[in-house]
């Protein structure tokens, strides 16, 4: 795993913390939402992450004229017999590029897949390949041709983040680099799942997570909070602890991940406010750390 992290950090310049965070989400079985302006490296980040895991990877470019069948597939009739034509969603990792440019019907086509790991077409349920993850990129909602994601779909993303702002030297390094997708070491994500589930998360950590949720519920901005939010926090904290070679979750892993779990769940946040900084100041810093 250290080799993979090093490989990604060499190619995704200036985003070491986001690389670790994204890998933790993948190992925890969660989906990722990348929100930023065009041209900031969202698609490159997602593609490098997907291809380096040596899993079946497909990219879906969302447009306003897409149909749900363009994503999930459809049933066709040949000689009076039904034949299922699988759509591009049948892969281990889906890059849903510019997901908020798709119309609401297409966005909803992802909901069952992200939650149930299956799709239902003409009354027949088809299981998706395992493991299954969605890495979605989203442009700012004030841009022309975008549709806001519904709350029910936002809640299905484990974390969201924007790419880090680069220094002049980091930009120069990107301009001079030649990206090669040559990480060949096979990683069994499903096998790692058993190791991550074995990571201990003590009651004191669970209580702390519940305290953070309670504090978030009292923010001046409405927040989409559910039991799924708590489950995601435990899962990704365990995965991050695993990446740190720990056998148990500490409060540090919770503090490092919770702002990114909450980020896309805040509604009507003032555009001038940086979401993760706001969460850090108004939630993390305000909740007493248990001894």
HELIX and SHEET records of a PDB file:
HELIX    1   1 UNK A    2  UNK A   11  1                                  10    
HELIX    2   2 UNK A   16  UNK A   27  1                                  12    
HELIX    3   3 UNK A   42  UNK A   52  1                                  11    
HELIX    4   4 UNK A   69  UNK A   72  1                                   4    
HELIX    5   5 UNK A   99  UNK A  101  5                                   3    
HELIX    6   6 UNK A  104  UNK A  108  1                                   5    
HELIX    7   7 UNK A  111  UNK A  116  1                                   6    
HELIX    8   8 UNK A  151  UNK A  154  1                                   4    
HELIX    9   9 UNK A  168  UNK A  176  1                                   9    
HELIX   10  10 UNK A  189  UNK A  197  1                                   9    
HELIX   11  11 UNK A  203  UNK A  216  1                                  14    
HELIX   12  12 UNK A  227  UNK A  243  1                                  17    
HELIX   13  13 UNK A  251  UNK A  262  1                                  12    
HELIX   14  14 UNK A  263  UNK A  265  5                                   3    
HELIX   15  15 UNK A  275  UNK A  282  1                                   8    
HELIX   16  16 UNK A  284  UNK A  286  5                                   3    
SHEET    1   A 5 UNK A  57  UNK A  61  0                                        
SHEET    2   A 5 UNK A  93  UNK A  97  1                                        
SHEET    3   A 5 UNK A 133  UNK A 138  1                                        
SHEET    4   A 5 UNK A  31  UNK A  35  1                                        
SHEET    5   A 5 UNK A 157  UNK A 161  1                                        
SHEET    1   B 2 UNK A  73  UNK A  78  0                                        
SHEET    2   B 2 UNK A  81  UNK A  86 -1                                        
SHEET    1   C 2 UNK A 118  UNK A 121  0                                        
SHEET    2   C 2 UNK A 124  UNK A 127 -1                                        
END                                                                             
